[in-house]
Amino acid sequence: MKRKRMVGLYPEDALFMEKWFWHGEYRVSVNINDYLDIYCPFYEGPPSHGRMERYILFMVNHEGYTTCQHRMRGFKRWECNRPSGPDGPLRFSEKFQLFTPFSLGFEFRPGHEYYYISSPHPNHVGRACLKLKVYVRPPDGSGYDSPEPFLTDGGPRWRSGPFLLTASLLLGLLLWL
């Protein structure tokens, strides 16, 4: 069974969500194969065009998260650019999966945190940066070592085991010849 988590950015949720988002401490824990739904702000009534919220959402590394700078190893994930209309609010879903069949998809690793920030649409500069931290739980509480570096790693890690054994055998074979 797949679980869903929702993060709403509706205007009526602003007071409820303010304590999490405005202070940069909103954190969600997910499992592999969970979904996280992001709902963009939506207005049914006719508020003035300048008051409608529009955001660009980025996935960033830890430094980009703490400084709220999407230019630091971050990339645009979604854009909340339709705050009104007949189709209702925009919804984006993130599936936390180990492998993706899509060439531009993102793969997540258990035991790691992922960081999302919002930047106001260029027409709405000066609004606060919203932050979301997502932790992907290891399966059954076990430790998990990522097989490869990715966005939240500091760099490559060399692993012993089959790689070291294969390298030793090849070196021995070359020396024997």
Summary of the structure (lengths in Angstrom):
residues: 177
radius of gyration: 20.8
end to end distance: 56.4
largest distance: 81.4
contacts: 437
relative contact order: 0.19
helix: 23%
strand: 26%
